[in-house]
Amino acid sequence: MTKLAVVTGASTGIGYELARFAVEDGHALVICADEEAIETAAEKLRRLGGTVEVVRADLSTREGVETLWAAIEGRDVDLFFANAGRALGHAFHEQDWTAIRRLIDLNIRQTTLMLHRVGARMQARGSGRILVTGSIGGFVPGPYDAVYNGTKAYLDSLCYAVQDEWRDSPVTLTCLMPGPTDTPIFHRPENQLSEAPIAQSVSLDDVTKVARAGYDAMMAGERGVVPGFTNKLAVMLSGLVPQSLLARIHRSYAEPK
Ligand SMILES: NC(=O)c1ccc[n+]([C@@H]2O[C@H](COP(=O)([O-])OP(=O)(O)OC[C@H]3O[C@@H](n4cnc5c(N)ncnc54)[C@H](OP(=O)(O)O)[C@@H]3O)[C@@H](O)[C@H]2O)c1
């Protein structure tokens, strides 16, 4: 029987690449995002020979999660990619509260709900693999994207905790923790990081390589992966360097110019 992969945030960036690898591996896909671009992504994925169902839903809302859940229709999910996420940029006190709340709702609240549901079903069945897109930002306080880094610290931590609970289970949970990666995330209208040095950087990581590292780690049942040597080094140093210094380094990348 064809295996099923569900990918949130599959219209662009890391999520699109993850969906592409899953379809190339012979999985049927359910892909979800909230804008029109998800239809274009689905067309491209179908051209690779896959069966692709599209769900357009705002996953920062409970209704959006229920729409995706209804589309899965009780089917067994073999691979679940909790990837949809947003960033915000700019100084905390200047950010719009609705945008902050939406960011927390998407990156934390509704992502946790989806992981809880999918995780419970996989545990009951005794099989399945989950990949969560966290971030190395979760190891670093993030001036000028403070709430975003906080949400990723939550997700990275949640993953490592649940993995430990599942240490004797055949169900695997892998955390992909990319560094700054070349995707549209920095240039979305609500994301004021587009005015920051990080968005102009020429050394952003290649999106295909980042997603490949995540996909392979998931299939190997690894607990976590930080793609790239510099990012691995940054994570290692984050445990040794004072938080105030880490914050200052982050500011140099994220403060709008
Ligand atoms: N790029 C980086 O430097 C970097 C580094 C570390 C971690 N990450 C994480 O990687 C993940 C993917 O981001 P990306 O860099 O690939 O950015 P991206 O190209 O902007 O992709 C984000 C995806 O999430 C979807 N999405 C956003 N808000 C949504 C909502 N409310 N409901 C449903 N779907 C929604 C987007 O679809 P719509 O356009 O339809 O909203 C899009 O498909 C995120 O969790 C991000 O935090 C990125």
The ligand as an ORCA input file, in Angstrom:
! r2SCAN-3c Opt
* xyz 0 1
  N      14.882     29.916      6.453
  C      15.551     29.885      7.601
  O      16.578     30.571      7.774
  C      15.091     28.986      8.722
  C      15.989     28.672      9.740
  C      15.584     27.849     10.774
  C      14.293     27.345     10.787
  N      13.434     27.662      9.787
  C      12.067     27.121      9.851
  O      11.793     26.377      8.676
  C      10.371     26.290      8.500
  C      10.056     26.581      7.048
  O      10.427     27.922      6.766
  P      11.138     28.360      5.418
  O      12.407     29.004      5.780
  O      11.117     27.269      4.432
  O      10.173     29.567      4.998
  P       9.036     29.749      3.907
  O       9.570     29.467      2.546
  O       8.474     31.078      4.210
  O       7.992     28.585      4.244
  C       7.057     28.687      5.256
  C       5.911     27.756      4.937
  O       4.993     27.784      6.026
  C       3.698     28.110      5.523
  N       2.921     28.865      6.493
  C       3.277     30.004      7.121
  N       2.278     30.439      7.895
  C       1.269     29.527      7.760
  C      -0.027     29.425      8.300
  N      -0.514     30.332      9.150
  N      -0.791     28.371      7.933
  C      -0.327     27.453      7.060
  N       0.900     27.501      6.505
  C       1.680     28.528      6.855
  C       3.976     28.940      4.284
  O       2.830     28.914      3.438
  P       1.960     30.248      3.112
  O       2.812     31.095      2.226
  O       0.764     29.689      2.467
  O       1.677     30.908      4.416
  C       5.145     28.191      3.691
  O       4.691     27.074      2.999
  C       9.767     27.284      9.483
  O       9.284     26.586     10.609
  C      10.960     28.146      9.886
  O      10.804     28.701     11.161
  C      13.807     28.465      8.744
*
